[in-house]
Amino acid sequence: MTLSLSSMIKLNEYVSLPMLGFGTYKIVEQAEMTIAVDQALKVGFRSFDTAQLYNNEQALGTALKNSGYQRQDYMITSKVNNTNQGYDQTLRAFDQVLTDLQIDYIDLFLVHWPLSNSFFETWQALEYIYEQKAAKAIGVCNFTISHLELLATKANIKPMIDQIELHPYFTQERQVQYLRQDNIAIEAWSPLAQGKVNEEQRLIDLAKKYHKTASQITLRWHMQKGYIAIPKSSNPARITDNANIFDFTLTDAEIQSIDELNQNLRLGPNPDHVYKKNGF
């Protein structure tokens, strides 16, 4: 398989998502967002990931609307906030998402975290949104195997994607195997382990070999593993670097070597704890 910035992962019969997307977490100022989005589009990114939790949907929507690109030229993912979960609340939240992003449909809408008190109701709302064609695809974030198995007991539509913490220090091999067997796409958040990969000697050595950075080596690892990854940066140079990972190929041995960096090191919240507490 030849990988490129236009490589896609199929979510359903109608929608495929670029394997390399643009994350917007912590980009909240309009000027910063506009610069970042313009650079991302310039170097070839066509998929943008946001969430109600990020408080930047208006900024992203404005940047994309003013970019000169047509709506059909890019894809947007967003997520319902924990405080807005539940059937009616999710439907209202979704309407607000469309308003803030200044769009009339969304490409991918996700449940941001599993919550025990609104678990099925929130997903039923996403099913309704999907059936109304207001979202082209629906899925979940941070659902463990047990959450997915529980959801399957009542869901009419299976999640098309699970966005999970995934990086060389937290490879989640059992979860990945489960998702692949169930034909659920795998999307990595924090794919660069909050920048920790840049201090990893094994990745630095590979970066020297390929005349790349440790971050580029890591993103290439994600691509060759068949994951969707959404690195975030507001720095134009790093945005360009993040897109420039398709002119080299890691060997199978190098992929294995990176796999072996796994420490089961979770940098974000544990979904089981969030589920039980119904929030952070």
C-alpha positions in Angstrom: 0.0 0.0 0.0 1.4 3.3 -1.1 0.7 6.0 1.5 0.1 9.7 0.8 -1.6 12.7 2.3 -4.7 11.7 0.4 -4.8 8.1 1.8 -8.1 7.3 3.4 -9.7 4.9 5.9 -13.2 3.8 5.0 -15.8 4.5 7.8 -19.0 3.5 5.9 -20.3 3.0 2.5 -20.3 6.7 1.8 -17.5 8.2 3.9 -13.7 7.7 4.1 -11.5 9.8 6.4 -8.0 10.9 5.6 -5.4 8.9 7.6 -3.6 12.1 8.5 -5.8 14.9 10.0 -5.3 18.2 11.7 -6.0 18.5 15.4 -7.1 21.8 16.9 -7.0 21.1 20.6 -5.8 24.3 22.5 -6.0 26.5 19.5 -8.6 29.0 20.6 -7.7 32.4 19.4 -9.1 33.3 16.0 -5.9 34.8 14.6 -3.9 31.7 15.6 -6.6 29.4 14.2 -6.7 31.2 10.9 -2.9 31.0 10.5 -2.9 27.3 11.4 -5.8 26.3 9.2 -4.5 28.3 6.2 -1.1 26.6 6.5 -2.7 23.2 7.0 -4.8 23.6 3.9 -1.8 24.9 2.0 0.3 21.7 2.7 -2.6 19.4 2.0 -4.6 18.7 5.1 -8.3 18.2 4.4 -9.6 16.8 7.7 -10.0 18.9 10.8 -10.7 17.6 14.3 -12.4 19.7 17.0 -14.8 19.2 19.9 -17.2 21.2 22.0 -14.8 20.8 24.9 -12.1 22.7 23.0 -14.1 25.9 22.9 -12.8 26.6 19.4 -15.6 25.5 17.0 -16.5 29.1 16.1 -12.8 29.9 15.4 -12.4 26.8 13.2 -15.6 27.4 11.4 -14.7 31.0 10.6 -11.2 30.0 9.5 -12.5 27.4 7.1 -15.3 29.6 5.8 -12.8 32.3 5.0 -10.1 30.0 3.6 -11.3 30.1 0.0 -12.0 26.4 0.0 -15.5 25.0 -0.6 -17.3 23.0 2.1 -17.0 19.8 0.0 -13.2 20.2 -0.1 -12.6 19.5 3.6 -14.0 17.3 6.4 -14.8 18.2 10.0 -15.0 16.0 13.0 -16.5 17.2 16.3 -17.6 15.6 19.6 -20.5 16.1 22.0 -19.2 17.5 25.4 -19.8 15.4 28.5 -22.0 18.1 30.0 -24.3 17.9 27.0 -24.8 14.1 26.9 -28.2 12.5 27.0 -30.7 12.2 24.2 -32.4 15.6 24.0 -29.2 17.4 25.3 -27.1 15.8 22.5 -29.5 16.8 19.8 -29.5 20.4 21.1 -25.7 20.3 21.4 -25.4 19.0 17.8 -27.5 21.9 16.5 -25.1 24.3 18.4 -22.1 22.5 16.8 -23.5 23.2 13.3 -24.2 26.8 14.2 -20.8 27.4 15.7 -19.0 25.7 12.8 -21.2 27.6 10.3 -22.1 24.4 8.4 -25.3 22.5 7.6 -23.8 19.0 8.1 -20.8 17.4 9.8 -18.7 14.7 8.3 -18.1 12.8 11.6 -19.7 13.3 15.0 -18.4 11.5 18.1 -19.3 10.8 21.7 -16.3 12.3 23.5 -16.3 10.1 26.5 -18.4 7.2 27.8 -20.6 8.2 30.7 -22.6 5.7 32.7 -25.7 7.9 33.3 -26.3 8.8 29.7 -24.5 5.9 27.9 -27.3 4.6 25.6 -29.3 7.8 25.3 -26.4 9.7 23.8 -25.7 7.0 21.2 -29.4 6.9 20.3 -29.2 10.6 19.6 -26.2 10.1 17.3 -28.0 7.3 15.5 -30.9 9.7 14.9 -28.5 12.4 13.6 -27.0 9.9 11.3 -30.3 8.7 10.0 -31.3 12.3 9.3 -28.1 12.6 7.3 -26.9 15.6 9.4 -23.8 13.6 10.1 -22.2 11.5 7.4 -20.6 9.2 10.0 -20.8 8.6 13.7 -18.5 7.1 16.3 -17.0 7.3 19.7 -14.0 8.4 21.6 -12.2 6.7 24.5 -14.5 3.7 24.5 -12.8 0.6 25.8 -13.6 -2.9 24.8 -16.1 -3.2 27.7 -17.8 0.0 26.7 -18.1 -1.2 23.0 -19.5 -4.5 24.1 -22.0 -2.8 26.4 -23.1 -0.4 23.6 -23.6 -3.4 21.2 -26.3 -4.7 23.5 -28.7 -1.9 22.5 -27.2 -0.1 19.5 -28.9 -0.2 16.1 -25.8 1.2 14.4 -22.3 0.2 15.3 -19.7 3.0 15.9 -17.7 3.5 12.7 -14.6 4.8 14.5 -13.1 4.9 18.0 -10.8 7.8 18.7 -8.4 6.7 21.5 -5.2 7.7 23.1 -2.5 5.9 21.0 1.2 6.4 20.7 4.5 4.4 20.9 4.3 4.5 24.7 0.7 3.3 24.8 0.1 1.0 21.9 -3.2 -0.5 23.2 -2.6 -3.8 21.2 -5.6 -5.6 22.7 -7.9 -2.7 21.9 -6.5 -2.3 18.4 -7.0 -6.0 17.7 -10.6 -5.8 18.9 -11.4 -2.8 16.8 -9.9 -4.4 13.7 -11.9 -7.6 14.2 -15.1 -5.6 14.6 -14.3 -3.4 11.6 -14.2 -0.2 13.6 -11.7 2.4 12.3 -8.9 3.4 14.7 -8.0 7.0 15.3 -5.2 8.2 17.5 -5.3 11.2 19.7 -2.1 12.5 21.2 -0.2 10.5 18.5 3.0 12.2 19.5 2.6 11.5 23.2 2.4 15.2 24.0 5.8 15.7 22.4 7.6 12.9 24.5 8.6 11.1 21.3 11.0 14.0 20.5 13.1 12.9 23.5 13.2 9.2 22.6 16.7 8.1 21.4 15.4 5.2 19.3 13.2 7.6 17.4 15.9 10.2 17.2 18.3 7.6 15.7 15.6 6.7 13.1 15.1 10.4 12.4 18.8 10.8 11.6 18.7 7.9 9.2 15.7 9.2 7.2 16.6 12.9 7.6 13.4 13.5 9.5 12.3 14.4 13.0 11.3 12.0 15.7 7.7 13.4 15.4 7.7 12.6 11.7 9.0 9.1 12.4 6.2 8.6 14.9 3.5 9.8 12.5 4.9 7.5 9.8 4.6 4.6 12.3 0.9 5.5 12.8 0.3 5.5 9.0 2.1 2.2 8.5 0.1 0.7 11.3 -3.1 1.7 9.5 -4.2 4.3 12.1 -5.8 7.7 11.5 -3.7 10.3 13.4 -4.6 13.9 14.2 -1.4 15.7 15.3 -2.0 19.3 16.6 0.2 22.3 16.0 -0.3 26.0 15.4 3.3 26.4 14.3 3.4 26.7 10.5 6.8 25.0 10.2 5.6 22.0 12.3 2.4 21.8 10.4 4.4 21.5 7.2 6.7 18.9 8.8 3.7 16.8 10.0 2.5 16.6 6.4 5.9 15.6 5.1 6.0 12.0 6.0 5.3 10.3 2.8 8.7 10.2 1.1 10.2 7.4 3.2 9.1 4.0 4.5 10.0 2.4 7.8 11.1 -1.3 7.6 9.1 -4.0 9.4 11.9 -4.3 11.9 11.8 -0.5 12.6 8.0 -0.7 13.1 8.6 -3.5 15.6 11.3 -1.5 17.3 8.9 1.4 17.8 6.2 -1.1 19.0 8.6 -2.2 21.7 8.6 1.3 23.2 5.2 0.5 24.7 5.0 1.1 28.5 1.3 1.1 28.8 1.8 4.7 29.6 -1.6 6.5 29.6 -1.1 10.3 29.5 -4.8 11.2 29.4 -7.8 10.2 31.7 -8.7 6.6 32.1 -12.0 6.1 30.3 -13.2 3.6 33.0 -12.8 6.3 35.6 -14.6 8.9 33.5 -17.4 6.4 32.8 -18.0 5.7 36.5 -17.7 9.4 37.6 -19.8 10.6 34.6 -17.2 13.1 33.8 -13.8 14.3 34.8 
